[in-house]
Amino acid sequence: MSRDLALARIHYPGGSAMQSGKGKLRGWVLEFAPAESRKLDPLMGWYGSGDTRTQLRLSFSTREAAEAYARANGIAYEVEEQASSTAIKPKTYAENFRYGRSENWTH
């Protein structure tokens, strides 16, 4: 890998909008910013780029490990802080019918 100044982003990815839990979140991720713009391929009509680093996605268990990797390999990086997580309050179906419920039950 060349030691030129490629900017990388270190972040903690959130789950998709279709996920409610945190079971498959993998930790901190290092991704490279695109070094060149994408161009339209005249033959196929697909967009592409000669920059193969944008395909690289490295996972780390901690933020410090991701930063240490970037420093050891001479990669300029930016860290996006982890968004504050809200606690998931477990509920059961029976909660909908609990006596003394504070809010009205609606259909």
C-alpha positions as CSV (number, residue, x, y, z in Angstrom):
1,M,0.0,0.0,0.0
2,S,1.3,3.4,-0.9
3,R,2.0,5.9,1.9
4,D,0.2,8.8,0.3
5,L,-2.2,10.9,2.2
6,A,-5.5,9.2,1.7
7,L,-8.2,10.5,4.1
8,A,-10.0,7.8,6.1
9,R,-13.0,8.0,8.3
10,I,-13.2,6.1,11.6
11,H,-16.8,5.7,12.9
12,Y,-19.1,3.4,14.8
13,P,-21.8,2.4,12.4
14,G,-25.4,2.4,13.5
15,G,-27.9,-0.2,12.6
16,S,-30.2,0.1,9.6
17,A,-33.6,1.5,9.9
18,M,-35.0,-2.0,9.8
19,Q,-33.1,-3.1,12.9
20,S,-34.3,-2.5,16.4
21,G,-31.6,-4.3,18.3
22,K,-27.8,-4.0,18.5
23,G,-26.9,-7.6,18.0
24,K,-24.9,-7.4,14.8
25,L,-23.1,-4.1,15.2
26,R,-19.4,-5.0,14.7
27,G,-17.6,-2.2,16.4
28,W,-15.5,0.6,14.9
29,V,-14.9,0.8,11.1
30,L,-12.2,2.5,9.0
31,E,-13.3,3.5,5.5
32,F,-11.5,5.6,2.9
33,A,-12.9,8.7,1.3
34,P,-13.0,8.6,-2.5
35,A,-9.8,9.9,-4.0
36,E,-11.3,10.5,-7.4
37,S,-14.8,11.1,-8.8
38,R,-16.8,8.3,-10.3
39,K,-17.2,8.3,-14.1
40,L,-19.7,6.8,-16.4
41,D,-18.5,3.8,-18.4
42,P,-19.4,4.5,-22.0
43,L,-19.8,0.8,-22.9
44,M,-21.9,-0.5,-20.0
45,G,-23.4,2.7,-18.6
46,W,-22.3,1.9,-15.1
47,Y,-20.6,4.3,-12.8
48,G,-17.1,3.4,-11.7
49,S,-13.8,4.6,-10.4
50,G,-10.1,3.6,-10.5
51,D,-9.9,4.1,-6.8
52,T,-10.0,0.7,-5.2
53,R,-9.6,1.9,-1.6
54,T,-13.3,2.9,-1.4
55,Q,-14.0,-0.9,-1.5
56,L,-12.0,-1.4,1.6
57,R,-13.8,-1.6,5.0
58,L,-11.7,-2.5,8.0
59,S,-13.4,-3.5,11.3
60,F,-11.9,-2.9,14.8
61,S,-13.1,-3.8,18.2
62,T,-12.1,-0.4,19.7
63,R,-11.6,3.1,18.5
64,E,-8.1,3.1,19.8
65,A,-7.2,0.1,17.7
66,A,-8.5,1.8,14.6
67,E,-6.6,4.9,15.3
68,A,-3.4,2.9,16.0
69,Y,-3.7,1.1,12.7
70,A,-4.2,4.4,10.8
71,R,-1.1,6.0,12.5
72,A,1.0,2.9,11.9
73,N,0.2,2.9,8.2
74,G,0.5,6.7,7.7
75,I,-3.2,7.2,7.0
76,A,-4.7,10.6,7.7
77,Y,-8.0,10.1,9.4
78,E,-11.0,11.8,11.0
79,V,-13.0,10.3,13.9
80,E,-16.7,10.6,14.0
81,E,-17.8,10.3,17.6
82,Q,-20.3,7.6,18.5
83,A,-23.8,8.9,18.7
84,S,-25.4,8.7,22.1
85,S,-27.4,5.5,22.3
86,T,-30.8,5.4,23.8
87,A,-31.6,2.5,26.1
88,I,-34.0,0.0,24.7
89,K,-36.7,-0.7,27.2
90,P,-37.9,-4.3,26.9
91,K,-41.6,-4.7,26.7
92,T,-43.9,-7.6,26.5
93,Y,-47.2,-7.9,24.7
94,A,-48.9,-8.1,28.1
95,E,-47.9,-4.5,28.8
96,N,-50.6,-3.4,26.3
97,F,-53.3,-4.7,28.7
98,R,-51.7,-3.9,32.1
99,Y,-54.0,-2.5,34.8
100,G,-53.2,1.0,35.8
101,R,-51.6,1.9,32.5
102,S,-50.8,5.6,32.3
103,E,-51.7,6.1,28.6
104,N,-54.9,5.0,26.9
105,W,-54.8,1.8,24.8
106,T,-55.8,2.5,21.2
107,H,-56.1,0.4,18.1
